[in-house]
Amino acid sequence: MSYVTITTSDGKSMKAFEALAQDKNAPGLILIQEIFGVNASMRQLAKNWAELGFNVWCPDLFFRSEPGLELDPTNQSQFQLGVELMQEMDVDATLADLESARAQLAQKLGHERIVSVGYCMGGRLVVLFANQSPIKAAVSYYGVNLENTLPHIGAEAAPTLLHIAELDAYVPAETRAVIEADVAQRSGWESYVYANCDHAFARPNGMHYQAEADKLALERSLQFFKKSL
C-alpha cells in the first residue's frame, strides 16, 4: 500500500493511494472519494477492493485546493469544509484528472479493463465519469444530486449500478423515484434501494455503517462488474 503520482492533463502532479491485487493482471479500479479526502475510510475501501481482486488507485481530488487533506466526518467544522470544497470544485477539471488517472493506471497494468467506484460526492462524479471515459462499468454508492445529473448522461455511457439508501436525507422518496425511473429505461444500468439504511451505509467504521447492506451491495457490484470485464 503506497502512493503514486499522476500527471494531470494540464501538467500538475496529483497523488493517489494505491492498493494492488495479488494478481497483477487483475482489472483496474479508479476509486472516487467522499468529501473528506483520501482519509482512513477511503484507504480502507481501496484495500478492500484490492482484496476482492482489483488494482486500485484512489486519487486526491482536492489536490488543486487542499492537497493531502484528510477530514473527519464526525467533526462539524471539517464536515463543512468538505462541503465547501465540493461546492468549489471545478467538475470538468476533476473529470479530466480522473481520466488522467484511468489512462495512467491502464498504462501501468498494460490493459484497458478498468472500472470505477464512487462514494457520496464520488457517487455523483462516477456517473459523470462513466459518461465521458472509456471505463468499462461504474458503481455509485449513495450519490448526491443524481436527479439533476442523469438527464445529461448519454446512452453511450458505461453501464452503471446505483446503490441508494432508503433513509438518505439527500435523496428523499420523490427524488429517489425520479432516479429509479431514469435508470430503469437505460440499457445495462441497475439501481437498488437499501431498506433502513442511511447515507454512507458502506463507509468503514462510519456511524451509519450497515454490515449486511454493505455485503449485499458488494456482491451486487462484483456481479455487475463481471458482466463488463
N, C-alpha and C positions, 0 to 999 in steps of 0.2 A: 504494500500500500504506500503510495507516494504521490507527488505532484508532478505534472508535466506542464510544459509551456507551449501554448498555442499562439501562432502568429495570425492576427486577425487580417481581414481584407484591407484594412487601412493601415497596416504595418505596426500595430500595437501588440504588446505581449499580454496574454491572458492565461492565468494559471487554471488548471483543472485537477481535481482529485482523481487519481487513477486506482482502480481495483480490477485486477485481471483474473480471468477464469483460469483453471488449471490447463484447459485446452487452449493453446494459443491461437488455434484456428476457429475458436468459438465466435459466434456473432458479436458485433459491437453494439453498445448501447450508450446513447447520449442521455444522461440523467439531468433533468432540469429542476433547479432549486425552488424552494419556497421563498418567501420574502425575507428569510432570516439568514441568507448567505449560505455558504458551504460549511454549515456548522456540524456538530456531532451527529445530529439526526440524519443529515444528508450523507455524511460519510458512512454511517451505519447502513443506510439504504444502498449505497454503492457497493459495500461489501456483501450485503445480502444478495443483490442481483448478480454479483460475480460468482457467489457460491451456487447460484442457480444456473450458471453456465454462460455468462456474458462478460465480455471485456468492456469495462465501464469507464467512461470519462464524465465527470461532473464539473462543468466549467463555472468559474466565478463570474457570474453575470453582472455583478455590481462593480466590477473592477474599474470601470470608467469613472466612477464617482467615489467609491469606498473599497479599494482593493483589500482582500483578505478579511472582510467583515464577517464576524460570526455573532449572531444575535440570539437572545434567549426569548422564546415566545411567551414565557410567564412574566417577563419584565415589561411593564406597560410602556415605559418610555422607549425601550428597544423595539417593542412591537410597533409603536407609532413610527419610529424611524424606518422600519421595514416597509410600512405602508407608504411613507413619503418617497422612499427610493423607488418603489414600484410605480408610483404615480409620475415620477420624474423620468422614468426610463424611456429612452428612445427605442421604441419597439423594433423599428426597421434595422437599426444598428445591432440590436440584440439578436435578431433573427439571422443577420449576417454573421455575427460572432458564433452562433450555434452551427451555422453551415460550415464555417471555418473549422470548428471542432470536428464535425462529422467527416469532412474531407480529409483532415489530417489523421483522424483515427482510422479511416479506410486505408490511407497510405501506409500507416504503421502495420495494420493487420494484413494488408495485401488482398483485401476483398471488399465488396460493397454491401455485405449482409449486415446492415446496421439499422437498428430500430431506436425509438426514443420513448422515455417515460418522464412525465412531469407531475409535480405535486403542487397543489394550491396555485400560486402565481404560475408555476411551471405547468400546471394543468390546463391553463389557457394558452401559454406560449407553445406547448407541444402541438396543439391543434393548428395554430398558425404555421408552425414549423412543418407539419405534415402537408400543408398546402403549397409549400414552395421549395421543399427539399426532397432529394431522392431517397429519403429514408424509406424502408420497406413497410413499416407499420408504426403506429403510435398508441400509447396508453396514457389517458388523462385521469389523474386522481383529483376529485373534488375541485375541478377547475372553476374559476370565478369569471363572471361576465360572459359566459359562453352563449347566452341567448342573443347577445349583440355581436358575437364573433362568428357563429356558424353561418349566418346569411351571406358572409363574404368568402366562405370556403367553397372552392370549386369541386366539380365532380371528379377531377383528376387527382385530388389529394390522396395521400396514402391512407389505407384503411385505419380507422381509429376506434378505440374502445374507451368509453367513458364510464368511470366509477363515480356514482353520485350518492351523497349521504342524505338520508331522509330528513334528518333534523338540522341540516346545514342552513343557518340563518341567511347565508349569502345566496342561497338557491331555494326560495320558498316554493310551495307546491305549484303555483301557477307558472312560475319561471321554469321549474323542472318539466312541466308538461310541454312547454314550448321547445325545450331542448330535446326531450324524448321524441317529439313529433318530427323534428328536423332529422334526427339520427335515423329514425325508422324508415325514412324514404331514401336513405343513402345506401348504395350497394356496398357490402363488405364492412359496414360500420355496426357497432353494437353499443348498447348502454344498459347499465344495471343500477338499480337503486338499492341501497343497503339499509334495511329497516332498523330503526332505533339507533342509528349511527349519526354522529355529528361530524362536522368539518374536521379534517386531519385524523380520521379514524385509523389511518395506517402509518402515522408518524411514530417511530420507535420511542418508547418511554413518554409519549405525549399524554396530556391529561384526558384526551378523548380516544385514546388507543383502544381498539376492539380486536382482540386476537382472532376470534373466529371470522369476523368480516375481512380482516387483513388476509387471512389464509385463503378464504374463498376468492377474494379479488386477485390474489397472486396466481391461484390455479387458473382462473379465467384469463388472466393476462398471458400466462405461458401458453395456454391453448390457442389464444388469439395470435400470438407471435408465431407459433408453429405453422399456421396456415400460410404466412407470408415469407417464412425463412426456409 
